[in-house]
Amino acid sequence: MDRIARIHQLLQVTPKDNFLRHALALEYSKAGELAKARQLFEDILTEFPDYIGSYYHLGKLLEAMGEPALALEWYAKGMIAARKVGDLHAYSELQSVHDELAY
């Protein structure tokens, strides 16, 4: 069974498991199914804005999809969320990719 199928199987038991949803989005991204990956990342962050790790990956995905302005918006949202939960490491990473893309 491939990874995508296995994660789908696990999500049937726990459909709102953000670790699994995030992993599935990464697998979709690797498989070139960018729209599916994007939708999953956006769903995670809309429902659970404190799931900090997905901001970076969504931003990078949006950059790859040719949407840098939207990537900047998500990086900025991620910085706000990271600061709110006190995750200074994630904040620093998001700020770095934001600033690199903005300039």
C-alpha positions, -999 to +999 in steps of 0.1 A: +000+000+000+014+034-009+018+062+016-012+082+004-035+052+006-022+043+041-027+079+054-062+079+040-069+047+058-056+062+091-077+093+085-108+072+084-103+065+121-092+100+130-103+124+103-092+156+121-057+144+130-036+173+118-004+153+119-019+129+094-035+156+073-002+175+072+016+143+062-010+137+035-006+172+021+032+166+019+027+134+001+003+150-024+029+177-029+056+151-036+033+134-060+027+166-079-009+169-068-004+205-057-041+215-057-049+187-032-019+196-011-029+232-011-065+225-001-054+203+028-029+229+041-055+256+038-081+234+056-058+227+084-048+263+090-084+276+087-096+251+112-065+250+135-045+283+130-021+272+157-008+242+137+023+263+130+043+238+108+018+240+080+023+277+073+058+272+060+049+243+038+018+261+024+039+291+017+065+271-002+038+253-021+022+286-031+056+299-042+060+268-064+026+273-078+036+309-089+016+327-062+042+346-043+018+373-030-004+347-014+027+329+000+037+362+017+002+364+032+004+329+047+039+335+060+027+366+077-003+348+092+021+321+104+044+346+121+014+360+140+003+325+150+038+315+160+043+345+181+009+339+197+019+304+209+054+314+217+071+294+190+101+316+184+119+291+162+090+288+138+086+326+139+122+330+129+119+305+100+087+321+087+102+356+090+133+344+071+113+330+041+089+359+042+117+385+040+136+365+014+106+364-009+096+400-002+129+415-012 
